[in-house]
């Protein structure tokens, strides 16, 4: 049985989305990060930093959203969400690393210094620089991918899950997106599996309320 440890509106949505795209049976376990549950001894056995997502699949335990999504696609995808060609898989990995390290990182820096870090640890002066970093990375993305079709090989993959989710984070942070990438973001979000994943996480939270 697969168990996803999640918190709504976080990176765990990427994993729930992947699970839904693959049609897998899984349990969604809400982790109340706001109350400090993530730092409890039990949850730290799933994620050493007390964050989400974390995944348990039998004896295997994983954390980090990109690694989890890649595992699920490779283990259960049967040709979907991940290219079968080794060169195309290398391109997918390239984009996964780029999304996490270049696109997501400055968005998370902004979020940390706006609300996520303790008040005494925030440095608002870094926020404009982080916004500039994001726009610079976005321009680099556009040189290779302008939002037409899908990110790798003409087929929807976990790369589109991570990119679509990250662009939605950018939208929430009031970052300007070019029209082509905004339309791409909307196409990603319109997929039924994305809506089902969001609902699944919300239901898990409500069940614990």
C-alpha positions as CSV (number, residue, x, y, z in Angstrom):
1,X,0.0,0.0,0.0
2,X,1.3,3.4,-0.9
3,X,1.0,6.2,1.7
4,X,1.5,9.9,0.8
5,X,2.1,12.3,3.7
6,X,0.8,15.6,2.6
7,X,-0.2,19.1,3.4
8,X,-2.5,21.1,1.0
9,X,-1.0,23.8,-1.2
10,X,2.5,22.4,-0.8
11,X,4.9,20.3,-2.9
12,X,2.9,17.2,-1.9
13,X,0.3,18.1,-4.5
14,X,2.9,17.1,-7.2
15,X,3.0,13.6,-5.8
16,X,-0.8,13.3,-5.4
17,X,-1.1,14.5,-8.9
18,X,1.4,11.9,-10.2
19,X,-0.5,9.2,-8.2
20,X,-3.8,10.2,-9.8
21,X,-2.4,10.4,-13.3
22,X,-1.1,6.8,-12.8
23,X,-4.4,5.7,-11.4
24,X,-2.8,4.2,-8.3
25,X,-4.5,3.2,-5.1
26,X,-3.0,5.2,-2.2
27,X,-3.7,6.5,1.2
28,X,-3.3,10.3,1.8
29,X,-2.2,11.1,5.3
30,X,-2.5,14.7,6.4
31,X,0.5,16.1,8.4
32,X,-0.5,19.1,10.5
33,X,2.7,21.2,9.9
34,X,1.1,24.3,11.4
35,X,0.8,22.5,14.8
36,X,4.4,21.1,14.7
37,X,3.4,17.6,13.9
38,X,6.1,17.4,11.2
39,X,8.8,17.8,14.0
40,X,7.4,14.9,16.0
41,X,9.5,11.7,16.3
42,X,7.1,9.6,14.4
43,X,7.0,11.8,11.3
44,X,10.7,12.5,11.4
45,X,11.1,8.8,10.6
46,X,9.5,9.5,7.2
47,X,11.2,12.9,6.5
48,X,14.3,13.9,8.4
49,X,13.5,17.6,8.1
50,X,9.8,17.2,9.0
51,X,8.6,18.5,5.7
52,X,6.2,17.2,3.0
53,X,5.9,15.3,0.9
54,X,7.1,11.9,2.1
55,X,6.1,8.6,0.6
56,X,5.9,5.0,1.9
57,X,5.6,2.2,-0.5
58,X,6.0,-1.1,1.3
59,X,9.4,-1.0,2.9
60,X,10.6,1.9,0.8
61,X,10.5,5.4,2.2
62,X,11.2,8.5,0.1
63,X,11.2,12.3,0.5
64,X,11.7,15.1,-2.0
65,X,8.9,15.6,-4.5
66,X,10.9,15.3,-7.7
67,X,12.5,12.0,-6.6
68,X,9.2,10.6,-5.5
69,X,7.4,11.5,-8.8
70,X,10.3,10.0,-10.8
71,X,10.2,6.8,-8.8
72,X,6.4,6.5,-9.2
73,X,6.6,7.1,-13.0
74,X,9.4,4.6,-13.4
75,X,8.0,2.0,-11.1
76,X,4.3,2.2,-12.1
77,X,4.1,4.3,-15.2
78,X,4.3,1.5,-17.8
79,X,5.3,4.0,-20.4
80,X,3.4,7.0,-19.1
81,X,4.7,10.1,-17.4
82,X,8.3,9.2,-18.3
83,X,9.9,8.7,-21.8
84,X,11.1,5.2,-22.7
85,X,14.1,6.5,-24.6
86,X,17.2,7.0,-22.5
87,X,18.0,10.3,-24.2
88,X,14.6,11.7,-23.6
89,X,14.8,10.5,-19.9
90,X,18.0,12.5,-19.6
91,X,16.3,15.6,-20.9
92,X,13.5,15.0,-18.4
93,X,16.0,14.8,-15.6
94,X,17.6,18.0,-16.9
95,X,14.3,19.8,-16.6
96,X,13.5,18.3,-13.2
97,X,16.8,19.6,-11.8
98,X,16.3,23.0,-13.5
99,X,12.7,23.4,-12.2
100,X,13.7,22.6,-8.6
101,X,17.0,24.5,-8.4
102,X,16.4,27.5,-10.7
103,X,12.7,28.2,-11.0
104,X,11.4,27.0,-7.6
105,X,14.3,28.2,-5.5
106,X,13.7,31.9,-5.8
107,X,10.0,31.5,-5.3
108,X,10.6,29.6,-2.1
109,X,13.1,32.3,-1.0
110,X,10.4,34.9,-1.4
111,X,7.9,32.8,0.5
112,X,10.3,32.1,3.4
113,X,11.1,35.7,3.9
114,X,7.4,36.8,3.6
115,X,5.8,34.2,5.9
116,X,7.4,30.8,6.3
117,X,10.4,31.6,8.4
118,X,10.1,32.8,12.0
119,X,9.7,36.6,12.1
120,X,13.1,37.2,13.5
121,X,14.7,35.2,10.7
122,X,13.1,37.0,7.8
123,X,15.1,39.5,5.6
124,X,12.6,41.3,3.4
125,X,15.4,43.0,1.5
126,X,16.2,39.7,-0.4
127,X,12.7,39.5,-1.9
128,X,13.2,41.8,-4.9
129,X,16.4,39.9,-5.7
130,X,14.6,36.6,-5.6
131,X,11.9,37.9,-7.9
132,X,14.6,39.0,-10.3
133,X,16.2,35.5,-10.1
134,X,12.9,33.9,-10.9
135,X,12.3,36.1,-14.0
136,X,15.9,35.4,-15.2
137,X,15.3,31.6,-14.9
138,X,11.9,32.0,-16.6
139,X,13.7,33.7,-19.6
140,X,16.1,30.7,-19.7
141,X,13.2,28.3,-19.8
142,X,11.6,30.2,-22.7
143,X,14.7,29.9,-24.8
144,X,14.1,26.1,-24.8
145,X,10.3,25.8,-24.1
146,X,7.7,28.4,-24.9
147,X,4.7,26.6,-23.5
148,X,3.6,24.9,-26.8
149,X,2.9,21.2,-26.4
150,X,4.6,19.4,-23.5
151,X,8.0,19.8,-22.0
152,X,9.7,16.6,-23.1
153,X,9.1,14.4,-26.2
154,X,5.7,15.8,-27.0
155,X,4.0,13.7,-24.2
156,X,2.8,14.8,-20.8
157,X,5.4,13.7,-18.2
158,X,6.2,14.4,-14.6
159,X,8.2,17.3,-15.9
160,X,5.0,19.0,-16.8
161,X,3.6,18.2,-13.3
162,X,6.5,20.0,-11.6
163,X,6.6,22.8,-14.1
164,X,2.9,23.4,-14.1
165,X,2.8,23.4,-10.3
166,X,5.8,25.7,-10.0
167,X,4.3,28.2,-12.4
168,X,1.1,28.2,-10.3
169,X,3.3,29.0,-7.3
170,X,4.7,31.9,-9.4
171,X,1.2,33.1,-10.2
172,X,0.3,33.0,-6.5
173,X,3.4,35.1,-5.8
174,X,2.2,37.6,-8.4
175,X,5.0,36.9,-10.8
176,X,4.3,37.9,-14.4
177,X,4.1,35.0,-16.8
178,X,4.2,35.3,-20.6
179,X,1.0,34.5,-22.3
180,X,2.2,31.2,-23.8
181,X,3.4,29.9,-20.4
182,X,0.2,31.1,-18.7
183,X,-1.8,29.1,-21.2
184,X,0.4,26.1,-20.6
185,X,-0.1,26.5,-16.9
186,X,-3.8,26.5,-17.3
187,X,-3.7,23.4,-19.5
188,X,-1.7,21.6,-16.8
189,X,-4.2,22.6,-14.2
190,X,-7.2,21.6,-16.2
191,X,-6.1,17.9,-16.2
192,X,-8.6,15.9,-14.2
193,X,-5.9,14.2,-12.2
194,X,-4.7,17.6,-10.9
195,X,-8.2,18.4,-9.6
196,X,-8.6,14.9,-8.1
197,X,-5.2,15.3,-6.3
198,X,-6.2,18.6,-4.8
199,X,-9.5,17.2,-3.6
200,X,-7.8,14.2,-2.1
201,X,-5.4,16.3,0.0
202,X,-8.3,18.5,1.2
203,X,-10.3,15.5,2.2
204,X,-7.4,14.1,4.2
205,X,-7.1,17.4,6.0
206,X,-10.8,17.6,6.7
207,X,-10.8,14.0,8.0
208,X,-8.2,15.1,10.7
209,X,-10.1,18.2,11.7
